[in-house]
Amino acid sequence: MTSDPDDALSWEGDEDRPAQKPSLPQGWNAVGKGSDRVVTDGGASVAEPAEPAASEESQPAAMSPAMLLFVGIFGGIYLLYAIGWVIGGLNLKPLANLIVADAMYVPWFVLAVAAPALWMLTVWVLTRGAQSWIRVLLLLAGAVLLVPWPFVMVGAIGS
């Protein structure tokens, strides 16, 4: 019985299967020797792409780690603001019952609690392709405008 060193790397019947051309996922480019034989997932040769690749300018750039940290800090601030609006608004409910009905108080209370989250979401969506300083400026403006004044003025104890 003779043994070939390549026998360990093959199974019986491997030769019956048609050879597959080397392929790459869509968007990848083959370089170097033999790259003209490589095809993409769509079946088109890399040398002749089926569709033009999207330019890097059309894709939004990934955020830097500093910007991700900055957005996370402001997300935490806005979460604390929402909690502050809940506490401050609930402390003002007895006073609000003397002035307005629940039908007027509840919708404004819900909007006040949701305002920080809505601001964060709006800034996130509208500044996807904008410069980083614009996003920072809008997040900073929201942090100034959305301060939970009932909580700041009355506190967690109430009056």
C-alpha positions in Angstrom: 0.0 0.0 0.0 1.5 3.3 -1.1 0.7 6.6 0.7 0.7 10.0 -0.8 1.3 12.9 1.6 -1.8 14.7 0.1 -4.0 11.7 1.0 -4.5 13.1 4.5 -5.8 16.3 3.1 -8.6 14.9 0.9 -11.6 12.6 1.2 -12.7 9.9 -1.2 -14.8 11.5 -3.9 -13.4 15.0 -3.6 -12.3 14.9 -7.2 -15.9 14.4 -8.4 -17.0 17.9 -7.2 -16.4 20.7 -9.6 -13.8 23.2 -8.6 -15.1 26.5 -7.2 -13.6 29.8 -8.2 -12.2 31.8 -5.3 -14.7 34.5 -4.3 -14.9 37.5 -2.1 -17.9 39.2 -0.4 -19.5 42.2 -2.1 -17.3 45.3 -1.6 -14.0 43.5 -1.2 -11.3 43.9 -3.8 -8.7 41.2 -4.7 -5.1 42.4 -5.2 -2.0 40.7 -6.2 -1.1 37.7 -8.4 -4.2 35.8 -9.6 -6.7 38.5 -8.6 -8.2 38.5 -12.0 -9.7 35.0 -11.3 -11.4 36.1 -8.1 -15.1 36.7 -8.3 -17.5 38.6 -5.9 -20.5 37.0 -4.3 -22.7 38.2 -7.1 -20.7 36.1 -9.6 -19.1 39.1 -11.4 -15.4 39.2 -11.8 -13.6 41.7 -9.6 -12.0 43.3 -12.7 -15.5 43.9 -14.0 -17.8 44.8 -11.1 -21.5 44.3 -11.6 -22.3 47.6 -10.0 -20.1 50.5 -9.1 -19.0 50.4 -5.5 -20.4 53.1 -3.2 -17.9 55.9 -2.7 -16.5 56.5 0.8 -17.8 60.0 0.7 -21.4 58.9 0.5 -21.1 56.7 3.6 -21.2 58.4 7.0 -17.9 58.3 8.8 -17.6 56.3 12.0 -17.6 58.4 15.1 -14.3 58.8 16.9 -14.0 57.3 20.4 -14.0 60.8 21.9 -17.2 61.6 20.2 -18.8 58.3 21.3 -17.8 59.1 24.9 -19.2 62.7 24.6 -22.5 61.4 23.2 -22.6 58.8 26.0 -22.1 61.4 28.7 -24.8 63.6 27.3 -27.1 60.5 27.0 -26.5 60.0 30.8 -27.2 63.7 31.5 -30.5 63.5 29.5 -31.5 60.3 31.4 -30.9 62.1 34.7 -32.9 65.0 33.3 -35.9 62.7 32.5 -35.7 61.3 36.1 -35.6 64.9 37.4 -38.7 65.8 35.4 -40.5 62.8 36.9 -39.6 63.6 40.5 -40.2 67.4 40.0 -43.4 66.9 38.1 -44.8 64.4 40.7 -43.9 66.9 43.5 -45.8 69.6 41.7 -49.0 67.5 41.1 -50.7 68.6 44.4 -50.2 72.2 43.4 -51.2 71.5 39.8 -54.5 69.9 41.0 -55.5 73.2 42.5 -54.9 75.1 39.3 -55.6 72.7 36.3 -57.4 69.4 35.8 -55.7 66.1 35.3 -56.6 66.2 31.6 -54.3 69.2 31.2 -51.6 68.1 33.6 -50.9 64.5 32.4 -50.1 65.2 28.7 -47.7 68.0 29.7 -46.1 65.8 32.4 -45.5 63.0 29.8 -44.1 65.5 27.3 -41.8 67.0 29.9 -40.5 63.5 30.9 -40.0 62.5 27.2 -38.4 65.8 26.1 -34.8 64.9 26.9 -35.0 61.5 25.1 -36.7 63.2 22.1 -34.0 65.9 22.0 -31.3 63.3 22.1 -33.0 61.2 19.3 -33.6 64.2 17.2 -30.0 65.5 17.4 -28.7 62.0 16.7 -30.8 61.5 13.6 -30.5 65.0 12.2 -26.7 65.3 12.6 -25.7 61.9 11.2 -23.8 63.5 8.3 -23.0 66.8 9.9 -19.7 67.9 11.5 -19.1 66.8 15.0 -19.1 70.3 16.5 -22.7 70.8 15.3 -23.8 67.7 17.2 -21.9 68.8 20.3 -23.4 72.3 20.1 -26.9 70.9 19.8 -26.4 68.5 22.7 -25.1 71.3 24.8 -28.0 73.5 23.9 -30.4 70.7 25.0 -28.6 70.3 28.2 -29.1 74.0 28.9 -32.7 74.2 27.7 -34.1 71.0 29.3 -33.0 71.5 32.9 -35.7 70.0 35.1 -36.6 73.3 36.9 -39.2 71.9 39.2 -36.6 69.5 40.6 -33.9 72.2 40.8 -36.2 74.7 42.5 -38.2 72.4 44.8 -35.9 69.4 45.1 -36.9 65.8 45.8 -38.7 66.7 49.1 -41.2 69.1 47.7 -42.9 72.0 49.5 
